[in-house]
Amino acid sequence: MDFGLDPEALRKGLIFYIVLIVSLCIHEWAHAWTADKLGDDTPRGEGRVTLNPVAHMDLLGSVVFPLMCIFLFPGGILFGWGKPVRINPTNFPREKRTRSELLTTLAGPGSNIALAILAAVVGGLLFKLEPRTAELFVQLIGINVLLAVFNLIPLPPLDGGQVLRHAIGMTEETFYNISRWSFLIIIIAINIPGFRVLLGTVMGIVSWPMMLLYEKLAM
């Protein structure tokens, strides 16, 4: 395996990494900000209601694994995550507790979709002035769609798993027992061709209107 990096590959890799980290941190910040606004001060007490990326980065998930994927195994599966935002549901108003938990959970993927749409609009308009911005904004769209779709997979402790827990009345014990094996399940799943095709198909469907918007504005 050739680990040599030419300056252009290094430039592209670093831009990709920066876009990924910004997107991951906005995802986690959205969880924290929403919980805080809905009455749970746990994220604020832990310093998570901030856009400072350091507060949301995990050593393995935000540094080691992403950099390995980008520079050692380019073109393969991208794997990374931010530091999970802890919440205390009992701080939410009792009559709105389930709704508040779901809104807090969906705020993460929702922020990624919002960021992808914003990238499509801004990137499309800027393309007319500077076509070289296309690389950055297309990556912003792609990475944020990936984060939104991947996090909505109905597997604990992903955001989709949290939604599933409420939908079927899963106990906390079952949720956390499944979460213990999730990393292994995900590693196996992303190496199954059918799963990768399905994930890519869903990503294509979700990103299609954003890319269409980008192209229309760039014309």
C-alpha positions as CSV (number, residue, x, y, z in Angstrom):
1,M,0.0,0.0,0.0
2,D,1.4,3.4,-1.0
3,F,1.0,5.9,1.9
4,G,2.7,8.8,0.0
5,L,0.6,11.9,-0.3
6,D,1.1,14.5,-3.0
7,P,0.3,18.1,-2.1
8,E,-3.0,18.0,-4.0
9,A,-4.2,14.9,-2.2
10,L,-3.2,16.4,1.1
11,R,-5.1,19.6,0.3
12,K,-8.3,17.7,-0.7
13,G,-8.0,15.4,2.3
14,L,-7.7,18.3,4.8
15,I,-10.6,20.2,3.2
16,F,-12.7,17.0,3.4
17,Y,-11.7,16.5,7.1
18,I,-12.5,20.1,8.1
19,V,-15.9,19.9,6.4
20,L,-16.6,16.6,8.2
21,I,-15.6,18.0,11.6
22,V,-17.7,21.1,11.2
23,S,-20.7,19.0,10.2
24,L,-20.2,16.6,13.1
25,C,-19.9,19.4,15.6
26,I,-23.0,21.3,14.3
27,H,-24.9,17.9,14.6
28,E,-23.9,17.6,18.3
29,W,-24.4,21.3,19.0
30,A,-27.9,21.0,17.6
31,H,-28.7,18.2,20.1
32,A,-27.3,20.3,23.0
33,W,-29.0,23.6,21.9
34,T,-32.4,21.9,21.5
35,A,-32.3,20.1,24.8
36,D,-31.2,23.4,26.5
37,K,-34.1,25.3,24.9
38,L,-36.6,22.6,25.9
39,G,-35.6,22.7,29.6
40,D,-32.7,20.4,30.1
41,D,-29.6,22.3,31.3
42,T,-27.4,19.2,31.4
43,P,-25.7,20.0,28.0
44,R,-25.1,23.6,29.1
45,G,-23.6,22.4,32.4
46,E,-21.2,20.2,30.4
47,G,-20.2,23.0,28.0
48,R,-21.9,21.5,25.0
49,V,-24.1,24.5,24.0
50,T,-21.3,25.9,21.9
51,L,-20.0,25.9,18.3
52,N,-16.5,25.4,19.6
53,P,-15.5,22.1,17.8
54,V,-13.2,21.0,20.7
55,A,-16.3,20.6,22.9
56,H,-17.8,18.1,20.6
57,M,-14.8,16.1,19.3
58,D,-14.1,12.5,20.3
59,L,-10.5,11.3,20.0
60,L,-11.3,8.1,18.1
61,G,-14.4,9.2,16.3
62,S,-13.4,12.7,15.3
63,V,-9.6,12.3,14.8
64,V,-8.2,8.8,14.5
65,F,-10.8,7.0,12.5
66,P,-11.7,9.9,10.1
67,L,-8.0,10.6,9.3
68,M,-7.3,7.0,8.7
69,C,-10.3,6.7,6.4
70,I,-9.3,9.8,4.5
71,F,-5.6,9.4,4.1
72,L,-4.9,5.7,4.5
73,F,-8.0,4.2,2.8
74,P,-9.2,6.9,0.4
75,G,-12.3,6.0,-1.5
76,G,-13.5,3.6,1.1
77,I,-16.1,3.9,3.8
78,L,-15.9,7.1,5.9
79,F,-16.3,6.4,9.6
80,G,-16.5,9.0,12.3
81,W,-18.6,10.5,15.1
82,G,-18.7,13.3,17.6
83,K,-18.8,13.1,21.4
84,P,-22.5,12.2,22.3
85,V,-24.5,14.8,24.0
86,R,-25.8,13.7,27.4
87,I,-29.3,14.7,28.4
88,N,-31.5,14.2,31.5
89,P,-35.1,13.6,30.2
90,T,-36.5,14.2,33.7
91,N,-35.6,17.9,33.3
92,F,-38.1,18.2,30.5
93,P,-41.7,19.2,31.5
94,R,-43.4,15.9,32.3
95,E,-46.3,16.4,29.9
96,K,-43.9,17.1,27.0
97,R,-41.1,14.7,27.9
98,T,-41.5,12.3,25.0
99,R,-41.9,15.1,22.5
100,S,-38.9,16.9,23.9
101,E,-36.7,13.8,23.8
102,L,-37.7,13.2,20.1
103,L,-37.1,16.8,19.1
104,T,-33.7,16.7,20.8
105,T,-32.9,13.5,19.0
106,L,-34.0,14.7,15.6
107,A,-32.3,18.0,15.9
108,G,-28.9,16.4,15.0
109,P,-30.0,14.9,11.6
110,G,-32.2,17.9,11.1
111,S,-29.2,20.3,11.4
112,N,-27.3,18.3,8.8
113,I,-30.2,18.5,6.3
114,A,-30.5,22.2,7.0
115,L,-26.7,22.6,6.5
116,A,-26.9,20.7,3.2
117,I,-29.7,22.9,1.9
118,L,-27.8,26.0,3.0
119,A,-24.7,24.7,1.1
120,A,-26.8,24.1,-2.0
121,V,-28.1,27.7,-2.0
122,V,-24.9,29.5,-1.1
123,G,-22.7,27.2,-3.2
124,G,-25.0,27.6,-6.2
125,L,-24.9,31.4,-6.0
126,L,-21.2,31.5,-5.4
127,F,-20.5,29.2,-8.3
128,K,-21.2,32.0,-10.7
129,L,-18.5,34.2,-9.1
130,E,-16.0,31.4,-8.4
131,P,-16.5,28.0,-9.9
132,R,-13.7,26.5,-7.8
133,T,-16.0,26.7,-4.8
134,A,-17.9,23.7,-6.2
135,E,-15.6,21.2,-4.5
136,L,-16.3,22.6,-1.1
137,F,-20.0,23.0,-1.4
138,V,-20.6,19.6,-3.0
139,Q,-18.7,18.0,-0.2
140,L,-20.8,19.9,2.3
141,I,-23.9,18.6,0.8
142,G,-22.7,15.0,0.5
143,I,-21.2,14.8,4.0
144,N,-24.2,16.3,5.7
145,V,-26.6,14.0,3.8
146,L,-24.4,11.0,4.8
147,L,-24.5,12.1,8.5
148,A,-28.3,12.6,8.5
149,V,-29.0,9.3,6.7
150,F,-26.5,7.2,8.7
151,N,-27.6,8.6,12.1
152,L,-31.3,7.8,11.3
153,I,-30.5,4.1,11.0
154,P,-32.8,2.5,13.6
155,L,-30.0,1.0,15.7
156,P,-29.2,2.1,19.3
157,P,-27.5,4.4,20.2
158,L,-27.8,6.2,16.8
159,D,-30.5,8.9,16.6
160,G,-32.7,6.5,14.6
161,G,-32.4,4.0,17.5
162,Q,-33.6,6.6,19.9
163,V,-36.7,7.2,17.7
164,L,-37.2,3.4,17.5
165,R,-37.0,3.2,21.3
166,H,-40.0,5.5,21.6
167,A,-41.9,4.0,18.7
168,I,-41.9,0.5,20.1
169,G,-41.6,1.2,23.8
170,M,-38.1,-0.3,24.1
171,T,-36.9,-0.5,27.7
172,E,-33.8,1.4,28.7
173,E,-32.1,-1.9,29.6
174,T,-32.7,-3.3,26.1
175,F,-31.6,-0.1,24.5
176,Y,-28.3,0.0,26.3
177,N,-27.7,-3.8,25.8
178,I,-28.1,-3.4,22.1
179,S,-25.9,-0.3,22.2
180,R,-23.0,-2.3,23.6
181,W,-22.8,-4.3,20.3
182,S,-23.7,-1.5,17.9
183,F,-20.1,-0.7,16.9
184,L,-19.5,-4.3,15.8
185,I,-22.9,-4.5,14.0
186,I,-22.0,-1.3,12.1
187,I,-18.6,-2.6,11.1
188,I,-20.1,-5.8,9.8
189,A,-23.0,-3.9,8.0
190,I,-20.8,-1.5,6.1
191,N,-18.8,-4.4,4.7
192,I,-21.9,-6.0,3.3
193,P,-22.4,-4.9,-0.3
194,G,-26.2,-4.9,-0.1
195,F,-26.1,-2.6,2.9
196,R,-23.7,-0.2,1.2
197,V,-25.9,-0.2,-2.0
198,L,-29.0,0.5,0.1
199,L,-27.2,3.3,2.1
200,G,-26.0,4.9,-1.2
201,T,-29.4,4.7,-2.7
202,V,-31.1,6.4,0.2
203,M,-28.3,9.1,0.2
204,G,-28.9,9.6,-3.5
205,I,-32.6,10.1,-3.0
206,V,-32.1,12.6,-0.1
207,S,-29.4,14.6,-1.8
208,W,-31.1,14.7,-5.2
209,P,-33.3,17.8,-4.5
210,M,-30.4,19.6,-3.0
211,M,-28.1,18.9,-5.9
212,L,-30.8,20.0,-8.3
213,L,-31.2,23.2,-6.4
214,Y,-27.4,23.8,-6.5
215,E,-27.3,23.2,-10.2
216,K,-30.3,25.5,-10.9
217,L,-28.8,28.3,-8.9
218,A,-25.3,27.8,-10.5
219,M,-26.7,28.1,-14.1
